[in-house]
Amino acid sequence: MQQIPESLKRILKESKELLEEQSEASAHDARELLLEHPDAAEVPLYHLMLARCAKLCGDVESSIRHLEKALELSPDNTTALLVVAEYKLRKQKKEEAKELLRRAKNSPEIQIEQIIKISQLLAQADEIGEAVEFLQDAQASRPNVQLLRKAYATSLKLAGLNESYEKETLLYLETQDLKETVEDRLQLGKYYLSNKEYDKALGVLTPLRSVHDQISKEKSKDLLFINLALCYVKVDNKDRAREMLAMVKRNDTLMSNYVWSELQFAEGDIENAFKSASAVKSMGTMKLKSAEIKSDTLQQAASVSPSSEIERSMIENRLSKIKAIGLDGLEDEMLENDSVSVRSFLDKYEYSIMIGVEG
């Protein structure tokens, strides 16, 4: 590793202190301070700090240029490799990103968080098999690092290796404090619901009831009770299902209306089951139209603002997901106030509502 000249250490220290304020003004001051010492241009840390300055000032392109310069001087800098690789992926330059990620995989002092980030970026680059293999090897050499087990389980799910995903996730959950497993249990519960394995979903979700008051995210808490309610309806425990729905804070979401319809239908209350199903139909249609309008608006703004282009890309992905799970058919779906029509509607959209969309 290249030694930093003593004369530069003070400048780097002052710049670091300015950057720790995390403001555009302090980043600008740090940048000016660093640029007064161009003789440090052959020091990797100099460019890494200028990259941070540029990022805080909103100058992404300059930030990447400084990171690329840092990599010329220090090819094994894992942090720089990952930031530039992620940038390349956003620019749809997958081959360049993959080359950087493969360099990062061989970094001599790679950290756990960097291993996980590499696997995530490999998956985004459509190299899911490589991500799985990389995490499998990493976990083999670090068998007691639970974050790696969790990341490995997630990669197995992305690769479609569902039985292995289930096994690894259950092993991970066994080692964790219950209140730390909320999101992981919700994800595994979602997987079980997608397979209509309601007893298994109850098995993984029910323990969270004992710590529900410690769940900080209201959305996660509602999702827990809504999923439990659906499971109880499906195993013919309507009283417990109603008890779970009574604990939901927001009963005006797609999912809550769907489960209310399932419960009301199970209780023989077709009139109210129809009303709840109709709410699902209208809300799903509005979600789609709202996303379409926002996408059109952002498309017009994208030529003016790069940030609008990023937001538009996110909305486009959301639209694609809505269409992929079939919610774009809700507007034209025939739904009438009779048991056959309501049952058909609920069966057709269970996956789309309970698995494809949250909230």
Secondary structure, 3 states (H helix, E strand, C coil): CCCCCHHHHHHHHHHHHHHCCCCHHHHHHHHHHHHCCHHHCCCHHHHHHHHHHHHHCCCHHHHHHHHHHHHHHCCCCHHHHHHHHHHHHHCCCHHHHHHHHHHHHCCCCCCHHHHHHHHHHHHHCCCHHHHHHHHHHHHHHCCCCHHHHHHHHHHHHHCCCHHHHHHHHHHHHHCCCHHHCHHHHHHHHHHHHHCCCHHHHHHHHHHHHHHHHHCCCHHHHHHHHHHHHHHHHHCCCHHHHHHHHCCCCCCCCHHHHHHHHHHHHHCCCHHHHHHHHHHHHHHHHHHHHHHHHHHHHHHHHCCCCHHHHHHHHHHHHHHHHHHHCCHHHCCCCCCCCCHHHHHHHHHHHHHHHHHHCCC
